[in-house]
Amino acid sequence: MKPEERAPREITYRVGWKRGSIVPNGRRPPDAASGDTPDLSLIQESPMQRWNRSYLWRKAPSPGHRTLQVAVLAMPVVLFALFLWMAYELARHAR
């Protein structure tokens, strides 16, 4: 069969719980099969949802770039000093 004689096929797909189809030549499938979701902007938020969105999901504060740079450079020095102190204390109490 030649490619020109074949009828165009409908391609179906599934992403998560959504299903849909792709129809060649610009034809649209029926609305039930297209996987369209209803408009959720009409649903009102409860006070708990507004508090959750505004308080719990706000951007977390972070120190400045210079503070982080100093902390990263000082961390190995502080950890090495703590290691030496712990070794000294263990040696002192082991006698």
N, C-alpha and C positions, 0 to 999 in steps of 0.2 A: 504494500500500500504506500502510495506517495504521501509525503508530508502535507501537501495541499489538500488531500482528500480526507484526512483525519479530522474528526470533530474535536473541538477544544475540550480538554479535560478540566474538571474542577479540582483544585488542590486544597486539601483540608489540613489544618494545623491545630495543635493544642499547646498552649503555654500556660502551665499551672492549671487553674480551673477554667480558664477561658478557651473556648473553641471558636474557630472561624474558618472561613474558606476564601480562597483566592480564585477568582474567575477571570480568565483571559478575555480580551476584546472589550473590556470596559463594562461588562454586565455585572450587576450587583446581585448578590444572593438575597433571599428573603431576610427580613430583620431578625427573625428567631434564630437563624443559623449564623448571623454575622458576628455574634459575640459582643454586641454593644451592651454597655452597662448603663443603668439608670443614672440620672443626674443626682448626685449626693449633696449638692450645695443647698438644697432646700431643707435639710435636716438641721434643727437647732441644737446647739451645744448645751450641755448641762453645766452648772457652775463648777462641778468637779473637773469636767473636761477642760474648761477654760483655765482653771487653776493649774491643772497638770501641764497644759501647753505653755502657759506663761511663766511658771515657776520651775518646774522640774526639767523642762527641755530648753531652758535658756542657755546661752553660750557661757561656758565655764571660764572664769577669769584665769589668766596665766601671767607669770612674771615676764618682765621684759627680756629682750634678746641678750643684753649684757649680763643680766643676773643669771640666766641659764648658762651662758658661756663660762662664767666664773665658777658656777656650781659643778659643771662637768670637769673643769680643770682641777678643782680642789678635791673632788671625790677620791681619786687614787691616793693622794697624800694623806687624807684623813683616814682612809681605810688601812693604809700601811702603818700609820701611827697607832691605830687601835690594835692591829695585829701584834706589833711590838709590845704594847702594854699588856695584852693578854698573855703573851709568851713570858714576859717578866713576872707577872703575877703567878702563873702556873709554876715557874721555876722557883719562886720564893716560897710557895706553899708546899712544894714537893720535898723539901728538905726534912 
